[in-house]
Amino acid sequence: MLVLIGVLLVIVGFAIRLNPLVVVTVAGIVTALLGGLNPVQILEAFGSGFASSRSVTIFVAVLPVVGIIEFFGLQEQAKTLIGKLARLTAGRVLLGYLAVRQLTAAVGLNSIGGHAQTVRPLVFPMAEGAALRRYGHVPEHIKERIKAHSAGADNVGVFFGEDVFVAVGSILLITTFVDTTYHLHLEPLQLALWAIPTAFAAFLIHGFRLLRLDKSLDKEYRKLEATEPAVAGETK
């Protein structure tokens, strides 16, 4: 049971808002030491994990491309496009992205979205543009809230959507672990089918949270109108 201290370290580290990379690394080292691994074995485990998951860092290759298209005005064009659609709000834009992200992840297209290649250059500017059209002004603290919800929609969509795809790494990891540890045979299709209700529930719950974002923003702007006349003159 001592190895579970690593889980406690992760919870505490995230709760006090320490650097996630440092928290996970320290928790992994502590767990390995409590599990009886020596420093050389720990280093080998980290190296093997990085080598087997090096495709995760592929987003670095697209960063120069994202920088170029942002330089030539992609974010501004996204804001302009959404600003012309009267019925779209920040929450509805993010709800639509959540649906697309979850559906594409469910058929194995995980790389079609992501924070670097989609959320920053497209999704967040579109949500911000919807808020700008609706309220006429987006203060910095509201902009940061929209950024957080944009990233959250991507996280929830891919996390719960990818398990519906039978060939994803997490499904294969679960089947292998259960087979080698508990000697129970599970078919990837079985796990994928059981992941569908979870994915559906995640979409409903987080979709509700995204729609509540609009009501939260309405309430926030009413407060701004009451306390800041300059902002009230700019908002609808």
C-alpha positions, 0 to 999 in steps of 0.5 A, spaced: 500 500 500 505 504 500 506 505 493 499 509 493 503 514 496 505 516 489 497 518 488 497 522 494 503 526 491 499 527 485 493 529 488 496 534 493 501 537 488 495 538 483 491 541 489 496 546 491 498 548 483 505 546 482 508 544 476 504 538 473 511 535 470 515 536 476 509 533 480 508 527 476 515 526 475 517 526 483 510 522 484 513 516 479 520 516 482 517 516 489 512 510 487 518 506 484 523 507 490 517 504 494 516 499 489 523 496 490 526 499 484 533 502 484 536 508 481 538 505 474 531 501 473 528 507 474 532 511 469 530 505 464 523 505 466 523 513 464 527 512 458 522 506 455 516 510 457 519 516 453 521 511 447 514 508 447 510 514 447 515 519 443 509 520 438 506 524 443 511 530 442 509 530 435 506 537 436 512 540 437 513 539 429 506 543 428 508 549 432 512 553 427 506 552 422 501 554 427 506 560 428 506 562 421 498 562 420 497 566 426 502 571 424 498 571 417 491 573 421 488 566 422 485 568 429 482 574 426 479 571 421 476 566 426 473 571 430 470 575 424 467 569 421 464 567 428 462 574 429 457 574 423 453 568 426 448 571 431 446 565 434 453 562 436 455 564 443 462 562 446 458 556 450 455 553 443 462 554 439 465 550 445 459 545 445 460 544 437 467 543 438 466 538 444 462 534 439 466 534 433 472 532 438 469 526 441 466 523 435 473 524 431 477 521 437 472 515 437 474 513 430 481 514 432 482 521 429 486 523 435 491 528 431 485 532 428 485 536 434 489 538 440 491 544 444 497 546 439 494 545 433 487 547 434 485 550 440 490 556 440 489 558 433 482 556 432 477 554 437 479 559 442 479 565 437 472 563 435 469 562 442 472 569 444 469 572 437 462 569 439 463 573 446 465 579 443 459 579 438 455 578 444 458 583 449 462 588 445 468 587 450 472 581 453 476 583 459 482 579 460 479 575 466 473 573 462 478 571 456 482 567 461 476 563 463 474 562 455 481 559 454 480 554 460 474 552 457 476 551 450 482 547 453 477 543 457 473 541 451 478 538 448 481 534 454 474 531 455 472 530 448 479 526 446 479 523 453 472 519 453 472 519 446 478 515 444 476 509 449 471 507 444 476 506 438 478 499 439 485 500 437 487 506 442 493 505 446 489 505 453 484 499 451 490 495 449 494 497 455 487 495 459 487 488 456 494 486 457 494 488 464 488 484 466 490 478 462 497 478 465 495 480 472 489 477 473 489 472 468 482 474 465 481 475 457 478 481 455 477 483 448 478 490 446 471 490 443 468 489 449 471 495 453 470 499 447 462 498 447 462 499 455 466 506 454 460 508 449 455 510 455 461 513 459 463 517 453 455 519 452 455 521 459 461 525 459 458 529 453 452 530 457 455 533 463 461 537 460 456 540 455 451 542 460 457 545 463 459 549 457 452 551 456 452 554 463 458 558 461 454 563 457 449 564 463 455 565 467 458 570 462 451 574 462 451 574 470 458 577 469 457 582 464 451 584 468 455 586 474 460 589 470 455 594 467 453 595 474 460 597 477 464 599 470 460 605 466 465 605 461 464 597 460 457 598 460 457 603 454 461 598 450 457 592 451 450 591 449 
